[in-house]
Amino acid sequence: MAFMATFLNLIIMFSVVSTGKSLSLNYYEKTCHDLEFIVLKAVKDATAKDKTVPAALLRMHFHDCFVRGCDASVLLNSKGKNKAEKDGPPNISLHAFYVIDNAKKALEAKCPGIVSCADILALAARDAVYLSGGPKWDVPKGRKDGRTSKASETRQLPAPTFNISQLQKSFSQRALSVQDLVALSGGHTLGFSHCSSFRNRIQNFNATHQVDPSLNPSFAAKLKSTCLLKNKAKNAGATMDPSSTNFDNTYYKLILQQKGLFSSDQALLDSPNTRRLVSKFAASQGSFYKAFAKSMIKMSSINGGQEVRKDCRKIN
């Protein structure tokens, strides 16, 4: 997640993306009535066996939507000389693709050729949040699946090292507001991060500081002990917050205590507007839930697909 696309690349990419005007809440009412129940069951069954599934599905959906819109291009496998999004550097650690496969298989048995993989992923992300104790919202449906997936385009994802202006630019290029930026960042309440995503804050931060001065000293010491230079353990890292399987507003409280894990988390205090929203969401979980649901609907309505895939891992 370390690089940013040029503005020109983004204009080209999003010229093929609609803003979801064709989406509707009852899109499958007559063609696949049990859709939401089937997706929920797939997410619920997987979560019962692996508590990391909800965080994985939410992150997968976000990474899908920020490249070419929410078209399930992140689910496509690399083929031949084409390296797909899932094999791009920011997506190497994505997992739980099997949950989408399981839901798709069940839906193909019930209503073949009807439900897009992009809609399954949008619903699965919503269910992941809900099953973790977060809000539930109605997901507009009718997305189409994309036919293009390129690892090189994953550099367009906002990086954990981004400052506030880079974050605002990345979100505004997708017609997402400052409130959307702060609310969607709250998704970091779920999950785990490898040391590589926050090592910049605890080792050789800049010419005058070894450690990021905006990081709480005791928290920094804890992270340093976890991510020792000699520690080459592949899975070394830290949970995004202490309640990493519960969807709550702890994330915002930690930022105010200078215990945000990423530079991009702590950067939310660097402008008056974003700081105000962090304080608001830290003080009121209800306000956060309401804003998060609204922003998820907005983000997941960016769509640029062309077909309904029979297999989520390959084009028809």
N, C-alpha and C positions, 0 to 999 in steps of 0.2 A: 504493500500500500504506500510505496515511498514516492511515487512520481505523479505528476499531474498532466493531463492532456493539454495541448494547446487549445486556445479558444476556438481556433478554426476547426480543429478535429471535432470538438464538441458540437459546433454548429452543424457540421456534416452529419454527425451521428444522430443528432436529435431532429434533423429535418425529416427523418422517416418515422418519427415517433409521434403518435397522437396523444392527446391528454385525456383519453378515456371517456369521451363523450358518449360512446356507444355502450358503455358498461351499464348494467342495471341489476338491481337486487333480485329480481325474479327471472333472470336470464334462462335458468335451467328448469323453471317450474314445471313445464310440460314435457321436457325431454329427459331430465335426470333428477327426479324429485328427491331422491335419497342422498344426493351429492354431499351435503354438509355432514350428515350423520356418518357416512363412509369415511370421509377425510378425518373427522374427529376421532373415530375408532382407531384409525391407523396411527395417529399421533399419540393417542392415549395408551395404546398397546406398547408402542416403542418406548414411551416415557416411563412406563411401569418397570421396564427392564434396564433403562439407562437414563439417569437424571440429567445428563448433558444434552439430550435431544432437543428440548425446547430452545435453548440458547443457540444451538446449531441451526435450527430451522429459521429462527428470526434473523440471524446473521446471513444465512443463505438468501433469504428473500431481499434483504437490504442490498447485498452484493449483486443480486440479479437486477434489481430496479435501477441501480446507479450506472449500469452499462447497457445501453440500447433500450432502456425501459424494462418493465416487468414482463418479459417475453420468454422466461424459462431458458434463456441461452446459457445460464450458469449450469444447467443440468446436462448439456450436451457433452459427449465424450470427444476427446481428440481423435482425429482420423487422418491417416496418411501423413502428409506434411503439415496439416493444419493443427496447431496446438490450441485447444479450446480454453475458454475462460477458467474452468475449474482447475486447470494446470498452470495458471498464471500465479506469480509469487504471492499475492494477497489471499489467494483461494486455496493454496496447498493444504491449509489446515481445516478447510470446510469438511464437514462429515454429516452423516445421517441421510445421505441421498436415498438410501434404501426405503426410508419412510415414504417418500414421494412415489417411489416405484411400487410399494405395497398398495398405496391408495389408488394409483393408476390402474394396477392389475385388477383390483376389486371393482373399480368403475368401468373398466373395459368389459368385465363379465356382466355387469348390470345394464350399462348403456354404452355400447361400443361406438368409438369414434366421435363422441359428443363433447366430453369435458377436456379442456386444454390443460397442459401441465402447468402453465402460468397461473391459471385459476386455482389449481390444486395447491401450488406453493403459497399463494396469497392467503388461502384459507388455512393452510397448515401453520403459517406464521401467526395468524390470529389465534388459532387454537393453542399454539405453544405458549402464548402470553396468558391466555385465559386459564390454562391448566397449571400455570405457575402462580396463580393468584392475582393476575392482572385484570385489566378491563376486557370486556367483550364488545365487539362492534359488528354491525352488518357489513359484509364485504360485497361491494359491487362486483359483478361478474360479467364475463364475455371477452376476456383477454384472448389473444391469439398467441401461438408459440412462434418464436423466431427461428430462422433457418441459418443464422450466422453466429458463430461464437469464436472469438479470437483472444488468446491469452494476452496479447499486446495491449488490448483495450482495458485490461484491469488496472492499468496505471491511472485511469480516470477516477478510481475510487479514492475518497478522502483518506488521507494517511493519519496514523496515530501521532505523527510528529507535526501535524498542521498547526499553524497559529490561527488566530481568530479571523483574520482577513482571508486567509486561504479557505477556511471552513465556509465562511459566508459566500465566497465566490463559487465554491463547489455546489452549494445548495441552491444559490440563486440561478445558476445555469440550468437547473432542473425545475425552475419555477417554484422552489420551496423557500419559505420565509425564514426570518430569524427565529420566530416561535417554533417553526417546524424543526429547525436545526437543534434547538435546545431540547425540545420534546423527544425527538427521535434519538438523540444522544442518550436519553434515559434508558434505551434498550441495553446499554452497557451494565445495567443492574444484573443481567443474566450472563453467566458464562465464565470463561477462563482465558487468560492471555499468556502466550509464551514470552519469555524474557526479551526476545528480539524486538517486540513491539514497544517496550518501555526502557530498554537498556540505555537509550540516549539520555535519559534523565538521571541516571545513577553512575554513569562512567564517562569521564571526559566531556562533561556537558558543554563547556565553552572554555575560552582562554583563561578566564579568572576563577571558574568554579568547576570542581570535579562533579558535584551533584547540583541539580536544578534547585536554586534557592527558593523556588515557589513550592517545593515539596516538603511536607512535614518531616523534620529530621529523624524522628523515631521510625516513621513509616519508610523513609529512604533507607535507613539502616536495615530494616527487615527485608526490603526488596534486594539490597546488596547481598545479604547473606543467602538469599534464595538463588540469585543469579551471579554466583561467583564466576570470575573469568575462567577458572579451571574447570568449572562445572559444564561439561559438554552434554549433559543429559538432555535428550531430545524433548522431553516433556517438562523441563524446568519452567516455572512461571508462577503466576498468582491468579487467584480468582478475582473477577472484576469488582466484587464487593463481598463482605463476609457472608451475606445471605444470597449467594450466587445462584441458587435454584429457586428463589422467591422473587417474583416481579413486584418491586416496591419502590419507594422514593429514596432509599438509602444512598443511592448514587449521588444525588444532589447534596445530601448532608455531608458526604465525604469530601466533595469538592470544596465546600465551605470550610472544611477542616484541613484543607491542603493535602488531601489524601486521594485525589483523583489519580488513576493509574497512568493514563496517557497524557502527553503534552496537550493533545487536542481536548481532553476532558478539562484540564486545569485552565485552558485557554478560554473557556466559557465565562471566566470571571474578568476577562480583559476588555470588555466593552460594557458600557452602562446598561444597554438593552438586554444583553445575554445574562449579565450578572443579576439583573432584576428578576429575570425568569427563573434562574437557578434558585434564588432565594424563595421565590413564590412556590416552586415545586417542592423544595425542601420543607417548607412550612405546611404544605397541603398536598397529601397524596391524591386526594380527590381531584384537585386542579390538574395535577400531572396526568392522571388517568384519562381525564376528559380531553386534554390537549394531545396526548399520545395517540388516542384512538382517531381523533380528527386528522392528525398528521399522517398516520398510517394509511388512512383512506386516500388522502391526497397523493402521497408518494406512490402507492400501489396502483394508482389510476394512470400512471405514465405507461403506455403500452405501444409496442411497435411490431408485433408479430404478424405472421401471414397464414398460419395453418394450425390444425389441431393434431398434434403428434400422436401416433399410435404407441410409441415407445418414447419415454421422456429423455432417453439418453442419445437418441439419433433422429435425424429429420426423416420425414416420410419418403 
